[in-house]
Amino acid sequence: MVLRLRPPFKLHPILAPRRISVRTARLMSALALFFLLLSSCATAAQKPARTIADLPPEAQSGILAAIARSGSRFPASLQRRPANPPPTDGPWVQLAQPVGSADQLGYLYGTSVAVSGNIVVVGQVASALVFVKPTSGAWNNLTQSAVLLPSDSGTTDSFAASVAISGNTIVVGSPPYLFCGTCDAGKAYVYVEPTGGWSGTLTETAQLTASDGINDAGLGSSVGIAGNTVVVGAPGETPAGAAYVFVEPASGWISATQTAKLTSSDGATGDAFGTSVSVSGNTIVAGAPTATVNGSHTGAAYVFVEPVSGWANATQTAKLTASDGASNDYLGFSVAISGSTVVAGAPYATGTSAGTGSSYLFVKPAGNWVNSNQTAKLTAPDGQSGDAFGSAVAIWNNTAVVGAPERSPGPLNFRGYPPWWREGGAYVFARSGSGWTHPSVQVVNGADARNDDLLGASVGISGDLIVAGAPYLGKYLGGAFVFTKP
């Protein structure tokens, strides 16, 4: 198995040239020395240093001298001080931190997450772990119930790059690894809960593939499921990307090609349509983060409503865009739908300030979905440039969750450095009254999430449970956190 350190945001090759932060080679050398000294001091003292100020004076001097010689400054995101205090007061509290058994500890655990009822699914490199709340016990006693594996795993697969769950069925996406170029189209795997429950090591019930998939289409980069309907994104499909719909046969899931292929009527090469997908009832939404709107690559989300006769090849019912969209906002990088409400993330858009990221809410009009701008815009009250707010989104009825995996909380220390660089966070928005204009907001993060953990790279919600992935926690081993509203 080739270890593929896939970006936690499920970035497709078409989007890869854009980076959230850019560092010079000399600055990278200085940072490398910084972390080397941190590691050395932690080994000696058996207590890891968290900031430069925690280090011995001689170590501080060496680091500062190296930075001075580099001729570079830390990125703007590392020089910032929050203008507003983070919205930490609220009902949501950390409930559990599900961890796999010792023999299942892998890499980038938390790259993908999903939750439904009393079941949590967490994806990592090459496998997905299932956690079930004990029949007689609390969520904080979560232990791994099952391990999901593909029966035909290849060396170029990114199995568990995406996961979704509905009832007793789990879908796991397995696109080809990033920049493969000559790999197959990718696929998705369906797992149906066995009669005895989720337990042991399981291989798939069915494989879902595209009848017309091209090499490196990225099929499986995103997945969604609701009832007997599965949608799988293929952002690299020619020319603009696609989303494939699979409907469960009356006799149950079997390996099959698509029931329908969904595309955008105005799609252009490089739109990356299908980077994100979600389904609720008879409605599917797919994100195209580099789609053109008014002449700029601002991104968009496309809505598809199932015809009375059932799913068939089709273009969109409606195109959802941001009224204040700007080039390279990447609206549609993440999408989610619950009932008649869609939320779409734009991680590079202007939120509280330039480049903080935003998420847009769209509520279905009284008649049907039509081309429209947002009903409301969600932003982080303490957002700062480079937070990537909107990299992941989830919604359940009147509650939306937005991940900001590059969030660096806390005021700068006396030497001007952030205490928790890229710790990340997940913002919870609750609709107030009859609308989303002024929702209440709370940010949650893991009890042991610290530097460079990227919490919020993946998020999921079901009822009063929220799950957030932190795929870089513990030096890329990863982690997942469960939050509840008592």
BELWO-V804556 format. One record per backbone hydrogen bond with DSSP energy under -0.5 kcal/mol. CO is the residue of the C=O (numbers start at 1). NH is the residue of the N-H. If there is no record, write none. Layout:
# BELWO-V804556
{{CO:NH} {CO:NH}}
This chain:
# BELWO-V804556
{{1:3} {2:4} {3:5} {4:6} {7:10} {12:15} {12:16} {13:16} {15:18} {24:28} {25:29} {26:30} {27:31} {28:32} {29:33} {30:34} {31:35} {32:36} {33:37} {34:38} {35:39} {36:40} {37:41} {38:42} {39:43} {40:44} {41:45} {42:46} {51:54} {52:55} {56:59} {56:60} {57:61} {58:62} {59:63} {60:64} {61:65} {62:66} {63:67} {64:68} {65:69} {66:70} {67:71} {67:72} {68:71} {75:78} {76:79} {86:88} {87:443} {91:486} {93:484} {96:482} {99:144} {101:104} {102:105} {107:125} {108:111} {109:479} {112:123} {114:121} {116:119} {118:133} {119:116} {120:131} {121:114} {122:129} {123:110} {123:111} {123:112} {124:127} {127:124} {128:148} {129:122} {130:145} {130:146} {131:120} {134:137} {135:137} {138:141} {139:142} {143:132} {145:200} {146:130} {147:149} {147:202} {148:128} {150:153} {154:157} {155:2} {156:177} {158:161} {158:175} {159:126} {162:173} {164:171} {166:169} {168:193} {169:166} {170:191} {171:164} {172:189} {173:160} {173:161} {173:162} {174:187} {175:158} {177:180} {180:182} {183:216} {184:216} {185:219} {187:174} {188:208} {189:172} {190:205} {190:206} {191:170} {194:197} {197:199} {200:147} {200:202} {202:149} {206:190} {207:209} {207:256} {208:188} {209:258} {210:213} {214:217} {217:236} {217:237} {218:221} {219:187} {222:233} {224:231} {226:229} {228:248} {229:226} {230:246} {231:224} {232:244} {233:220} {233:221} {233:222} {234:237} {234:242} {237:241} {239:270} {240:273} {242:234} {243:262} {244:232} {245:259} {245:260} {246:230} {249:252} {256:209} {260:245} {261:314} {262:243} {263:316} {264:267} {268:271} {271:290} {272:275} {272:289} {273:242} {276:287} {278:285} {280:283} {282:306} {283:280} {284:304} {285:278} {286:302} {287:274} {287:275} {287:276} {288:291} {288:300} {291:299} {293:296} {296:293} {296:298} {297:328} {298:331} {300:288} {301:320} {302:286} {303:317} {303:318} {304:284} {307:310} {314:263} {318:303} {319:372} {320:301} {321:374} {322:325} {326:329} {329:348} {329:349} {330:333} {331:300} {334:345} {336:343} {338:341} {340:364} {341:338} {342:362} {343:336} {344:360} {345:332} {345:333} {345:334} {346:349} {346:358} {349:351} {349:357} {353:351} {353:356} {355:386} {355:388} {356:389} {358:346} {359:378} {360:344} {361:375} {361:376} {362:342} {372:321} {376:361} {378:359} {379:381} {380:383} {384:387} {387:406} {388:391} {388:405} {392:403} {394:401} {396:399} {398:431} {399:396} {400:429} {401:394} {402:427} {403:390} {403:391} {403:392} {404:407} {407:409} {407:423} {407:424} {409:420} {413:416} {417:413} {420:423} {421:452} {422:453} {422:454} {423:455} {425:404} {426:444} {427:402} {427:429} {428:442} {429:400} {430:440} {431:433} {432:435} {435:432} {436:439} {440:430} {442:428} {444:426} {446:449} {450:453} {453:472} {453:473} {454:457} {455:425} {458:469} {460:467} {462:465} {464:485} {465:462} {466:483} {467:460} {468:481} {469:456} {469:457} {469:458} {470:473} {470:479} {472:475} {472:476} {473:477} {473:478} {476:108} {477:109} {479:470} {481:468} {482:95} {482:96} {483:466} {484:93} {484:486}}
